[in-house]
Amino acid sequence: MIAIINKGPHTNDLGGERNYEVRINDAVICTFKHRRADGLAACLRSAAEAVEEKTSMDVEKLFMLVNERKAGADADF
């Protein structure tokens, strides 16, 4: 299941900014902020952008880890 969860704050400000989570099953993939007054389409775009940013950051971290391990292995010789 893919879900976009409104985490609040839950106030009387009906169109205000809220914190959201994008989840796959029980795993939180990323978080983002969205103004409810901007509508559903904007919320979905914000969710997609947050997922893409998280994915890019994960790939960058993976490359850094590989490069660190390679540098460590090269130093052993």
N, C-alpha and C positions, 0 to 999 in steps of 0.2 A: 504494500500500500504506500502511495506517495501522498503526503499531507502537508498542508501549510497551516500551521497552528498559531492563532492569535494569543500571545502570552501577556497582553496588557500593556500599559495599565488599563484596568477596566474602570473607567470613570464616566461621568455624564457628558463628557466632551465627545459627542457622537462622531465628529469628523476628524478627530485629533490623531496624532502620531501614536502608533502602536509598535511593539516589538513582536516579531514573528519568528517562527522556526520552520525550516523545511526538514521534513523527516521522511526516511524510508523505513517502513515498519517502525521499530522503536528507536532507531538510530537517528540522532540529530545530525544532519548534514551541514547546515549552516544557519545563521541567523541574519535578520535584516530588519530595517525600520521602514514603515509605510504609513502615510496619512490616509485614513479611511475615506476622507472626502475626495481623494484622487481616483477612487473607483477600483473595480475588480481587475480590469485589464492592466492598470498600472501596478497593482499588487502582484499579478502574475509575472509581469516583466521584471519587477524588482526581485522576485524570488528566483527567476531564471538567471539574472545577473549575479545574484549572490552565490548561486551554485557554480556558475562559471568562474567567478573570482576564487572561490574555495578550491575548485579543481586546479586552477592555475597555480595557486599557492602550494597545493599538495605536490604537484609535478616539480615545482621549483625546489621544494624541500628534498624531494627524492634525488634530483640531480646533485644538490649540495652534498647529500649523504654519500652518494656514489663517488663523487670527486674527493671527499675527505678520506674515504676508505682506500681509494686508489693512491692518493698522496701518501697515506700511511704505509701501504704495501710497497710503494716505490722507495720509501725511506729505509725499509728493512734491508734493502739490497746493498 
